[in-house]
Amino acid sequence: MATHSISMGAVREEVRESWVPMIAIALGQMIMSFNVASLPVALGGMVKSFGVPPTTVATGIVAYSMLVAGFVMLGAKLAQRFGALQVFRFAVVLFCASQILMTFSPTAALMITAQAVCGAAGAVIVPSLVALIAENYTGRQQATAVGALGSARAAAGVLAFIIGGVLGTYIGWRPAFGILIAVSAIVFVLSFRLKPDHGRPDVQIDAVGVVLAASAIVLISFGFNNLNGWGLALATANAPFDLLGLSPAPILIVLGIMLGQAFLTWTHRRQAAGKTPLLALEVIDSPEERCAVYALFAVVALEAALNFSVPLYIQIVQGRSPLATAIAMMPFNLTVFFTAMLIVNVYNRLTPRQIGRYGFILCAVGLVWLAVVVRNDWSEVPVLFGLVLFGIGQGSLVTLLFNVLVTASPKELAGDVGSLRGTTQNLAAAVGTAVAGALLVGLLSTIVLSQIAANPVLPKEIQSQVDLDNITFVSNDRLRSVMEASTATPEQVEEAVRVNTEARLRALKIGLLIMAGLALLAIIPAGRLPNYLPGEIPSDAPGNRVRSG
C-alpha cells in the first residue's frame, strides 16, 4: 500500500496543466505594471501637455500605488468570498475604464483620478493573481508560475519603456495608455480559460480593519508625497495648515504608522476571537517572513526612486525625448527581466539569506558606481554598467522575496500572500517615488541657494527677481527664458545656467549615494531570511510549511 501511494503521488506530480491560463494571469500582471512604468516615460509629455511641474505627475504614480496598497487586503477578502475569477474579471473591466479616462484626460486632475481608479482595480487584481496561480497550478509548475509572475512584471517595464518611448517621441504620451484598453479586453476574454473557483460565503469582511489599514497607508503615502511641498520639519507657505509651526507632512506619516500598529492589534484581537481577519497573520508570523517583507519594501522603494530620478533628469533637465529615456533605461529593465527569470536556477545552490545579502550588496555597489561616474550623458558605458549591476540585484531580490513568502504559506492563504505582496510593493513604490522627488528637489534647492549666496556675479537685485522659494528641476532653456525676463545681463544669465547645471548633477549624485546607503541598511533584514535551500512550494497543510534550520 505504501508503494502504491508513492507511485500515485509520483503520477500526480507528473501531470502538467496547460500554460494557456498562465497567459491570462501574466497579462493581468503586465497591464498593471505597464501602466505604472509608462508614467515616468510620459513625464515630459505630461508636464508639457498639462502645464504642471514634474512632482504633480509623480502624484499620479503615488495615487495609483496608494490605492493599491490601501485596499489590496480588502481585494484579497473579496476574492476569497466571491471567488478569485469573478472579482478578477470585474477588476479588469474597471481597469479598462480607468485607461479610457487616462487616455483622454484633458487635465492633470483627471489624470490623477484615472490613476486612482486604476489603483482601485489593481487592489483586486494583485491578490487574485496569486490565488488564480494556486487554483490552476501545483508543485513545480506552481513555483515556475510564481517566477513567471515576477518576470511578467519586469517584461511589462521593458515594454513600457520601449513602446512609451517610441510613441511619446513620435506621436504623444496618450497612445501608450490607449494600448492598455485593448489589452484589458484580451485579458477579459482569456480569463474564460481559467479554472472556475467558488467563493466562500463564510469569509467575513472586516470593515474596521479595512478602515484602519487604508487610513494608515493613505496617510503615510500622502505624508511622504508632500514632504517637499509642505516642509520636511517646519511648515512652508504651501502647507494647508501647521501645528505650532510644524509641517503636517511628517505628522501624517507618524499618524499613519500609529494607525498601522492599531490595525495589527485589532487583527490579533479579531483572530483570537475566531473571526476572519483582513490579513491572516500566519503569512507574517515568523521573523523570516517579516524580514522578507522589510527587504521587499526596501528593494521596491529603491527601484521606484531610480525609475523616477533617471527620467526626471533625462527629460526635464536634459530636455531629451521619451525615446532617449527608454534607451537609457533599457539595460536596467532588460537586466531585471532576465534576472527575475533566471534567478530560480541558483535556488538549489544558494540560500535565500545568501541571495538576499548579495542582491542588496549589488544594488548598493551599482548606486555608488552611478553616483561616481554619472555625467550629463546617460548613454556612457560606465553608467550603463551601474544600471546593469543594480538591475541584477533588484531582479534577484523581487523574485526571491516573493517566493519566500509564497513558499512559507499554505494554498488557502495564497490570497493573503498576494495582498501582503501588493501592499508592500505599492506602498514602497509610493514612498520611493515621493521620497526621491522630495530628496532631489530639496538637495537641489540647498545647493542652488548656497552657491548663489556665495556668487558675486549674481547680486541680490537679480536674486530678488527670481523665485528662489520654489526651486525645482527645470531645463536650461526654461531657466534662460526666466532670467532673460529679468534685468540680468547675458553674463549673469550664463552664470545662473552654470550654477543650475552643476547643482542638478550634484543633487543627483548625492541622491544616488543616499539610496546606496539605504541599500546597505537593507542587508540587515536580508540577513534574517531563511537559511535553507528551498524546495517546491509546500502542500496545503500548515504542518508542511518550510522553516529555516
Secondary structure as the mmCIF struct_conf table of DSSP 4:
data_model
#
loop_
_struct_conf.conf_type_id
_struct_conf.id
_struct_conf.beg_label_comp_id
_struct_conf.beg_label_asym_id
_struct_conf.beg_label_seq_id
_struct_conf.end_label_comp_id
_struct_conf.end_label_asym_id
_struct_conf.end_label_seq_id
HELX_RH_AL_P HELX_RH_AL_P1 ALA A 2 GLU A 14
BEND BEND1 TRP A 19 TRP A 19
HELX_RH_AL_P HELX_RH_AL_P2 VAL A 20 VAL A 41
TURN_TY1_P TURN_TY1_P1 ALA A 42 ALA A 42
HELX_RH_AL_P HELX_RH_AL_P3 LEU A 43 PHE A 50
TURN_TY1_P TURN_TY1_P2 GLY A 51 GLY A 51
HELX_RH_AL_P HELX_RH_AL_P4 PRO A 54 PHE A 82
HELX_RH_AL_P HELX_RH_AL_P5 ALA A 84 THR A 103
TURN_TY1_P TURN_TY1_P3 PHE A 104 PHE A 104
BEND BEND2 THR A 107 THR A 107
HELX_RH_AL_P HELX_RH_AL_P6 ALA A 108 ASN A 136
HELX_RH_AL_P HELX_RH_AL_P7 GLY A 139 TYR A 170
TURN_TY1_P TURN_TY1_P4 ILE A 171 ILE A 171
BEND BEND3 TRP A 173 TRP A 173
HELX_RH_AL_P HELX_RH_AL_P8 ARG A 174 LEU A 190
HELX_RH_3T_P HELX_RH_3T_P1 SER A 191 ARG A 193
BEND BEND4 LEU A 194 LEU A 194
HELX_LH_PP_P HELX_LH_PP_P1 LYS A 195 PRO A 196
TURN_TY1_P TURN_TY1_P5 PRO A 201 ASP A 202
HELX_LH_PP_P HELX_LH_PP_P2 VAL A 203 ILE A 205
HELX_RH_AL_P HELX_RH_AL_P9 ALA A 207 ASN A 225
TURN_TY1_P TURN_TY1_P6 ASN A 226 ASN A 226
HELX_RH_AL_P HELX_RH_AL_P10 LEU A 227 TRP A 230
BEND BEND5 LEU A 232 ALA A 233
STRN STRN1 LEU A 234 LEU A 234
TURN_TY1_P TURN_TY1_P7 ALA A 237 ASN A 238
BEND BEND6 PRO A 240 PRO A 240
STRN STRN2 LEU A 243 LEU A 243
TURN_TY1_P TURN_TY1_P8 LEU A 244 GLY A 245
STRN STRN3 LEU A 246 LEU A 246
HELX_RH_AL_P HELX_RH_AL_P11 PRO A 248 ALA A 272
TURN_TY1_P TURN_TY1_P9 ALA A 273 GLY A 274
HELX_LH_PP_P HELX_LH_PP_P3 LYS A 275 PRO A 277
BEND BEND7 LEU A 278 LEU A 279
HELX_RH_3T_P HELX_RH_3T_P2 LEU A 281 ILE A 284
BEND BEND8 SER A 286 SER A 286
HELX_RH_AL_P HELX_RH_AL_P12 PRO A 287 PRO A 311
HELX_RH_PI_P HELX_RH_PI_P1 LEU A 312 VAL A 317
BEND BEND9 GLN A 318 GLN A 318
HELX_RH_AL_P HELX_RH_AL_P13 PRO A 322 LEU A 342
HELX_RH_3T_P HELX_RH_3T_P3 ILE A 343 VAL A 346
TURN_TY1_P TURN_TY1_P10 TYR A 347 ARG A 349
BEND BEND10 LEU A 350 LEU A 350
HELX_RH_AL_P HELX_RH_AL_P14 PRO A 352 VAL A 373
BEND BEND11 ASN A 376 ASN A 376
TURN_TY1_P TURN_TY1_P11 TRP A 378 SER A 379
BEND BEND12 GLU A 380 GLU A 380
HELX_RH_AL_P HELX_RH_AL_P15 VAL A 381 THR A 407
TURN_TY1_P TURN_TY1_P12 ALA A 408 ALA A 408
BEND BEND13 SER A 409 SER A 409
HELX_RH_3T_P HELX_RH_3T_P4 LYS A 411 LEU A 413
HELX_RH_AL_P HELX_RH_AL_P16 ALA A 414 ALA A 453
TURN_TY1_P TURN_TY1_P13 ALA A 454 ALA A 454
TURN_TY1_P TURN_TY1_P14 PRO A 456 VAL A 457
BEND BEND14 LEU A 458 LEU A 458
HELX_RH_AL_P HELX_RH_AL_P17 LYS A 460 SER A 464
TURN_TY1_P TURN_TY1_P15 GLN A 465 GLN A 465
BEND BEND15 VAL A 466 VAL A 466
HELX_RH_3T_P HELX_RH_3T_P5 LEU A 468 ASN A 470
HELX_RH_AL_P HELX_RH_AL_P18 ASN A 476 GLU A 484
TURN_TY1_P TURN_TY1_P16 ALA A 485 THR A 487
HELX_RH_AL_P HELX_RH_AL_P19 PRO A 490 LEU A 521
TURN_TY1_P TURN_TY1_P17 ALA A 522 ALA A 522
HELX_RH_AL_P HELX_RH_AL_P20 ILE A 523 ALA A 526
TURN_TY1_P TURN_TY1_P18 GLY A 527 ARG A 528
BEND BEND16 LEU A 529 LEU A 529
BEND BEND17 TYR A 532 TYR A 532
BEND BEND18 GLU A 536 GLU A 536
HELX_LH_PP_P HELX_LH_PP_P4 ILE A 537 PRO A 538
BEND BEND19 ASP A 540 ASP A 540
HELX_RH_3T_P HELX_RH_3T_P6 PRO A 542 ASN A 544
#
